């Protein structure tokens, strides 16, 4: 079953301190984000004359703001990061697949991408409704993020158009994918296990059976532009934090296991790619089983 939620501090003083620091951080981040939304809107003038320059300006704004989010955890709250698995090159394009426990997972990726110099190049598969949300949603509209309705018939042509723009303009890219489609919850694990048993698949204890259509389309469409698939597994110490707990500074240690798979060595046919992704989530399940039992991921590289 999923790891338990992170508990609030027992000390009332610590809770008050977290609330104050979290409120200050939230006010700063949200106000600056709205400011960046204004600048992004103004950048539409640039797009008329140079779509490439428009993308570079918005990429730089994403690098600054997302970088601030990462620096807050690293420098202000001094979150300790324990990395295992493969060391990925700094300059390659990639599709990034990861397990999804809470919104705090996103801040983990900000730090990992910043270390590799790619925090401004993140493109997220996000729910269509988010494009109407001021701040984060509006910001991602300017970054060529694919907004999806979770209906492949409705999303297919739109997603391929997004990919075509990425290829035509040679856009630097880490395409982020929560392939489970939702955050893990105990009741969702139960439903996922029931589905797996009906389909003759391996029931999983800590992650959900992934949705594979978006992944297959991404690999097939972006082959030649992306160099690898990164398979990331996040493990939290002491419990899974909410985003609000992260902003309050309660997360002191995070484990991240990284596996790199060269795109040229991966299957090309759709069903084989689908099976490949399911196998990665079976591996994630084993990794998390080891993590919950031992407090660390095994020191194994994918080669």
N, C-alpha and C positions, 0 to 999 in steps of 0.2 A: 504493500500500500504506500501512497505518497508519504513523504516525511511530514511530521507534525508542523503546524505553524510556529513561528518564532514567538516566544513569550515576551511580554512586556517586562521591564526591569522591576524587581521587587521594591527597590528604593523609590519612595515618592519624590525625593529630590532629583533622582536620575530621570524620572518620567517628566518632571517639570522642565528640567534642563533640555531633554530631547524635544519636548513640545516647542520650547522657545527657539531652539536652534533650527528645528524643522520649519517653523513658521517663517523665520527670517530667510532661510534658504529658498523656500517655496516662493515667497514674495519677490525675491531677487530674480530667480530663474523665470518665473512667469512674466514679470514686467519686462525683462530683457527679451524674452521670446516674442511677446507682442511687438516690441520694438523691431525685432528682426522681421516679423511679418510685414510691418510697414515698409522696411527696406526691400523685402522680396517683392512686394507689390510694385514699388518704384522701379525695380529691375526689369519689369515688363517692357519698359522703354528700350532697354538694351536689346531685348529679344527681337525687336523689329529689325534691327540692323545686323545683329550677330547672335544667332542661337547658341553658338559655342561659348561666346563670352558670357551670355546669360547663365548657362549651366555652370561655368567656372565661378561666377560671382555667388551663386546660390550654394555651390559646393563649399566655398570658403566660409560662408555664413554657417552652414551646418557643422563644419569642422570646428569653428569657434564655439558655438553654443553647446554642441554635444561634448566637445572637449572640456568645457567648464563643468559639465555634469560628472565626467570621469575624474577631473582634478579634485572636485569636492570630496569624493570618497577616498582618493589616494592621499591627498595632502592635508585636508581638514580633519577627516575622520580616521585617517591612517588605516584603512582597510587592508588586511594582509591577504595577498593572493598566492595560492599554491597551484602551480601549473604542472601538468603531467601530459605525457603523450608525445606528439610530434611538434617540432619547432617549424612553423610555416614561414616561407619567404615573405619579405616585407612588401614586394612590389607587384604581386600577381593578382589578377581578377579571380573571384571565387564565388561559388554558391555556398552559403553557410546554413547548415541544418542544426537545430538545437532543440533540447527538451524545454518545455514551457511549464513552469510551476507558478510564477507570479509575475507581475509587471516589473518587479525588481530585476528580472532576468535581462531586461533591456539595458539597465545600467551596467551590468557585467560586460555586455558586448561593447558598450562605449569604451570601457577601459582597455579591453583586449584590442579593439580596432585602433585606439590611440597609440598603443605601444607599437603597432605595426604601421603607423602612419596612414591609416585608411579610414579614420572616423568620419571624414567628410564624404566618403564614397559609399556609405551605407544606403541601400534601397530596401525598404521593408514591404512585404506582402501585408496589407492592412485591411481591416473591414471598411467597406465603402462608406458607412455612416460617419467614419472619423473625419472625412474630408470637410464636413460641416462644422467641426469643432475648432474654435479659435486656438491659436498657439500651435500645438503639435500637429493637428490635422491640416490646418492651413499651410504650415511650413512644409509638410511632406508633399503637398500639391505641387510645389515648385521644384521638387527634387526627383521627379519621374518615378515616384513610388507607385507600384501597382495597387490600386484600390479594388477589392474584389467583393462579390456578393455571395460567394460560396456556392454558386450555381455554375458548373463548368460550361454548360451550354451558353449561358449569358456572359460569362467571363472570358471565354476562349479567344474570341476575335480581339477584344480589348487588350488582353495580356500579350498576344502576339504583336499588336501594334506598339505596345510599350517596348517590347524586346527589339522590334525593328528600329525604333528610334535610338536605342542603346547601341545597336550595331552600326547604324548609319553614321552616328556622331562619335563612335569609338569612346563611349562614356566609361571612365574608370568605375569599377563595380565590385562591391560585396553585396550580393543579393541575399537578404536575411529571410529565413523561412522557418516558422513554427509549424512543422508538418503535422503535428497532432491536431491543429485547428482550434484549439482551446486550451485553457489552463487545466492542469491535472487536478481532479478532485476524487475523493474516495468513491462516490457514486458513479463517476465517469469511468473509473477503473473497472468497476463491476460490469458496466455495460460493454466496455471494450473487451473484457475477458469473455463475456457471453458471445459477442460477435466473433471473436477469434475461434472459439470452440465450434461454432456453427460452420465456420469457413474452413475448418481443419488447420488453423494456424496455431502458433505457439501463444498461449495466454500470457500476458505481461503483468507484472506486479507493480511497477513503479512509473511506467510511461504508458501512453495510449497507442493503439495501432495507428500508424500514420496514414494521412490522406496522401495519395501518391500522384494524382493527376497533375497538380501544379508543379511538382518536382520533375516529373517526366517531361513536361512541356518546357521547363526551364533548361534542363540539360540538353534536350534536343535542339532548342532554338538558339542557345548561347554557346554551344560547342564551337570551339575556334576562337571565341572571345574570352571565355573564362578558362583558367588554367587548371583549376582543381575544385573539388568539393571538400569543405571543411565540416567535419562532424564534431560538434561541441556538446559536451555533457557537463552541466552545472551541478555542483553539490554544495549545499549550505551547511555551515556548522551551527548546531544548536536549534535548528528549525528554519523553515522557509519564511523569509520576511516579506511583508507587503511593501509596496513602493513608499508608503508613508513612513514605515519603520526604517527603511533605507535612508530616507531624507532626514530622519531624526538622528541618524548616526548609530543605530543599534547593530549594524552588520560589521563585525570585526574581522571575519575570516571567510574566504570563499575559495572553493576548489574548482578548477576548470580543467577538464580533460580534452585534449585536442587530437583529432585524427585527420590526417590529410590524405586525400585520394586523387591522384592525377586524373584529369578528365579523359585523357587519351586511353587510359587503361580500363575505363568503365564501359559497361554494355551500351549499345546504341538502340536496341529494340525496346519498345515501350514496356512490354510485360517484364522483360529482364531488369529494366531500370526500377520498375515498381517492386519487384522482389528484392532487389539490391537495397532499396530504402527500408523495407520491412526488416531485412537482416541487420541493418544498422541500429534500428530501434530495439531489436532483440539483444544486440550487443550493449546498447545503453542500459537496458534493464539489468544485465549482468554486472555492468560497471557500477550502477547505483546500489545493487545488492551488496557488492563488495564494499562500497563506500559507507553504507549504513552500518555494516558489520565491523569495519576496521577504522573508519574515520578518515580514509584517504583512498584515492583511486590507485589501482595497480600500476606500476611503472612499466607499461607495455607500449611499444610503438607499433603502428600499423605497417611500417616498412614502406 
